[in-house]
Amino acid sequence: MNPHPLDFELPITDLENKVAELAAKRPSEDPLLMAARQDLEKERKALYGNLTPWQRVQIARHPTRPYFLDYVASCVTDFVELHGDRFFGDDKAMPAGLGRIGGHRCVIIGQQKGRDVKENVLRNFGSPHPEGYRKALRLMRMAEKFDLPVVCFIDTPGAYPGVGAEERHIAEAIAVNLREMMALKTRIIALVIGEGGSGGALGIGVADRVLMLENAYYSVISPEGCAAILWKHRKHAPEAAAALKLTADDLQEFGLVDGVIHEPMGGAHRNPEEISATVTERIAATIEELNKIPLKTLMNDRYAKFRGMGVFSE
């Protein structure tokens, strides 16, 4: 059952409700119930096997989708959160700390949204301030010092664009992270778990391996923002989502991400335990892969990968 169905999921939700009603009245081996379950599975595969980019954006924003701290609770052992950028303060939108993933000691950084109004205010709706990026860089330098891999979980609509963030130089904080991560002398993994919004995502996204969940998106601008600029109305967001090529499969095809992690049918929120196990296994395997590569080679490859992105003309 999906307690918060999206608009395009309503037909499936109706079928799920009917199957649940039958299951409450009939034994599991009942032919009518078995046929209903087969029909439901067929409809699910038809729907979720042909999602549009805009539908994937909606799944990436689903209110019950696992957030960064959910993955910390399920994937990370011995987590110790560290606070503050040593310049201004602590950013609750960018929790970070030390822990183990699959037995590997790591520095773990992520962007956190809220589940309700109170938590969203605390987490600034997942939009980090400059001090969040400076805290992240402080911990990355600590990882470099102690030869620990850095694992970054990306899930933000974008860095906070408010007056306070501008006064404290949000663009400079992100730019410094881009520069310093490019030359960081340790292994870096970035995983887009939901929204990957513009520079807010890229500020912790320069990595040796950039991975994406199947229904996440990664884009220079939100579909609504693109629609407002090009079509003068956000109702064209579905068209903008298709034009932006922001899905995991598109980005892997372009060489902008290094791997796609498949989600349970319908999205990560449908089976948080399964996606947590998959993410843990994939991150641990990626750390082991990177550990086999000489650090100098890894740094050269990282720089070359990002320098080779895009098309330029002079």
Secondary structure, 3 states (H helix, E strand, C coil): CCCCCCHHHHHHHHHHHHHHHHHHHCCCCCHHHHHHHHHHHHHHHHHHCCCCHHHHHHHHCCCCCCCHHHHHHHHEEEEEECCCCCCCCCCCCCCEEEEEECCEEEEEEECCCCCCHHHHHHHHHHCCCHHHHHHHHHHHHHHHHCCCCEEEEEEECCCCCCHHHHHCCHHHHHHHHHHHHHCCCCCEEEEEEEEEEHHHHHCCCCCCEEEEECCCEEECCCHHHHHHHHCCCHHHHHHHHHHHCCEHHHHHHCCCCCEEECCCCCCHHHCHHHHHHHHHHHHHHHHHHHHCCCHHHHHHHHHHHHHCCCCCCC
